[in-house]
Amino acid sequence: KLAKIIVNIELQKHEPVAYDMEMRGIFYAAREISSQLGREFQSQRYNDIKKVYSIWICMNTGQNSLNKISLKNDNLLGKSSWKEWYDILNVVTIRLGRTLDEKKEHELHRLLGAVFQQHVPQTVRENILEREFGIKLAQDGKERLQNMCNLGEGIREMALEEGMEKGKAIGIIETCMKLQMPEADIIEKLKEIMAISEEEARRYYDEAAMQVI
């Protein structure tokens, strides 16, 4: 019979610094499981929980890697009712290096690199997809691939802007801390100077304050 699987896919422009990507993946997968109550299964019918895959593609890393985390049962004494097909929670992390993988055996990274790597010319991308993976690109497909390249460039530009904003926030926080201003006043100052919401100001404060401290 058909089996339903819930998949969450996220693309990150770089490896996070404040936390491990795997931990975020576990959090998202657990949230996808708990949100099924009342939708995919009813109270007390926990065997009806659907499998969840949380897939994270992280760009601009040091090297290519592919890792999977899933639940495992260890029978320390006797045997539990755990069945091998209870692989309910799964986290997959795909890290893409900064250069196109030339090793043909790494097919997944080769394919994703052809789509996402910004320095690869359009003609080379089309060549790889058509000759190595049998993906025939019509004109609209080629345009979508070009749009994906433009999207990546846009992500890079947003990252630069975000870096500038964060640098500005750090400067404000450093100045306010030297004046021994309380946290609430610093948040208000961030809102006023940077013209942002309290939530954004709080995020900048939490991220930037750690660097200052």
Phi, psi and omega in degrees: 000163180290143178243137180264132178233133179262125184239130174241123182241130179233141176247124180249138184283343177198168179290129179294151181261323188283345183203168176273137182302324181298322180294321177294321178298318178297318180299313180296318180296318179296322179293323177295327179290311183294332181286352181284341182299125181088347179247306180261334178213154181261167183308135178075358179255060186291340177292349180269003178299135181272150179295145180235132173242122175252109187250127183238121176255115185248120185267165174059042177263174182295322181206166178286143174204158178216119184225146177231133176243130178214167180290145180225142179254128174247114177279094182282328177208120184071197180230140177267177179273009180297131179251150183299333181276007176276038177280070189287316186251123181224131177237125180241126177245127179242112180256129181253124176293173185280349180240155181292129182292121181271350180277113185296338181289341177271068190297319182298313181291326176297316180294310181295323178297322179295332182273320191255335184294124188285333185276353182280124180299153182302319181296323179292320178302309181299320179300312182297313183296319184281313186279319185272330186241000176066025179266102180282122183258114170284180183300319180292328177293321178294323179293322178296320179297319177295320178297325177296321176298317179294324177298317179298320177296321177296320177299318179298317179295320177296324179296320178296316179297319179297322178297320178294319178298316181295321178298321178295318180297318179298318179299317179296315182296317179301315180297314181295323179292324177297329178275002178059039177283143177293162184302317182299321180290325178295319178299316179297322180294320177298315179300318184290312186286319186266356179055054181233168180285168179296324179297316178294319179298319179297319180295315178298320181296313182297320180284314185285325181299324179297321179289322180294316182290000000 
